[in-house]
Amino acid sequence: MAWKEKIKRWLEHDQLDETTKETLNLLKDDDKWAEDAFHQDLVFGTGGMRGEIGPGTNRMNIYTVRKASQGIADYIKENGAEAMARGMVIAYDSRRMSPEFAMEAARTFAANGIHTYLYSAPRTTPQLSFSVRYLNAFMGIVITASHNPPEYNGYKVYGEDGAQLNLADADRVIEYVSQVEDELTIDNSQFQEDHLVMLGEKLDQVYIANALTVQEQEASPIQAVFTPLHGASGSTVQHLLSEAGYNSITYVKEQMEPNGEFPTVKSPNPEEASAFEMAMQYGEKAGADLLIAVDPDGDRVGIAVWAGGHYELLSGNQTGAILIEYLLSQKERKGTLPENGRIYKTIVTSEFGRVVADAYGVGCEDVLTGFKFIGEKLKENDVNKTFEFLFGYEESYGYLIKDFARDKDAVQSVLLIVEAAAYYKQQGKTLHDVLVELYERFGWYRESLVSITKKGVDGAREISALLEGLRKEPIQAIAGVPVVMIEDYETQNRVFTDLENHEKIELPQSNVLKYFLKDGSWICVRPSGTEPKVKYYFGVFADSERDSDEKLEFIKESFLDEMNSR
């Protein structure tokens, strides 16, 4: 159906709410806006859906939320009466329309006879993950768009293990959602009241009690500043740190209350320096050793550490290496380091954490990009019990210490970060000092990410052609350094270029290529799963900070020149 016909269908539908009808009448003659809003259905992918809020089939609104929910409800019903009785848990963050979208989803499930739990106020994504497991629910949903701008919202789907859906289950859910033909005709007004249970603060303390188990030792004094960036984690983190005994934490009061407009930040993204502007002002006044920022749905955390006269923002790779060092050293000191300990990281995460883990005899295994693949490994281990999980992380600021949640968890990570900073302060060190010591012990690892935006249908074709071209004409060398191995996650082959032999990669298929250079450097090419971008990841290693920085820039520049010439 052409987009103009879709607009006509919406405007003529007798169930369209008046606010949406008024907005459509105002904007329908803006062809650029109208085509974008109606030219397709909002894509429901392996992680759910995300988009701008507004009228249209390609927007987040009550009708597209009902459509997604109806498709998932059909999937749950197909799994039988037990799945319906175990039901669904729903949480939401601080974004525009999050409470409304959560209620629309909940009413849709309840109207389908599915037992549904709904949080009555903003909660974090990791608490949703925990709640699915604690309540033995069949699935979970969180309404969030993570760190996207205020005009966005989204819908993330979780399985019974508390992790985002694995690829096979996600494909089945996508199939059911795609079979829902008309988002306007879904009636969620009639349901039995006992099918919808509101969750207030019942599970908060249980979740906090679980988060307290990440502690390796009792609290010691530390000056730190925390901000939830107007997101859902503020009160939870404050209660957690208080119960853990950290009573000298300064909270950025202007950013503690949930607010989907994010009025005091340019972007609620802890990967960006601008997110720390207010925290830095607080930190300088308080003489803080550490600044902590958590994204709106509470699953990712960034830190800035005192580095002799200024605060230095650490990357996800650096923070991960510090946490691995702290966690494993404490367990070794106490004699609790297991023989079968395991750490997981993604294929685009630095090798820095691996070499730290190696020093303690702990195995570190790679998974595809996305925390659901770590969750998948944990689910397998629930059955076969082959290892003891110690830590999982990804370069994009996501960490998990204890697996009572099965997604990255900024809340429990904040506690371990504060504890590590306090412990090292007792030894006269900052976290920056610890990082430098790790570099001096293991070498200077440096990483970088370059994202190239390719919008629209033409952009998607360009990205596809780029990966196809790299497979047809493999890169032999980068910056004059030979490529010794190529991992192709689409064909699931590892190719050793000097010997021309192959190994099977025991990971799911994904349209990703990773190049390993003779000097230990690596480059990964990966289309984004949520944005119209192709991403280039770079990792290098050298004996000094200067050499590492120079090598990174040289390899990055050479590779980008190679890509531009193709």
Order of alpha helices (4+ residues) and beta strands (2+ residues): alpha-alpha-alpha-beta-alpha-alpha-beta-alpha-beta-alpha-beta-beta-alpha-beta-alpha-beta-alpha-beta-alpha-beta-beta-beta-alpha-beta-alpha-beta-alpha-beta-beta-alpha-alpha-beta-alpha-beta-beta-beta-beta-beta-beta-beta-alpha
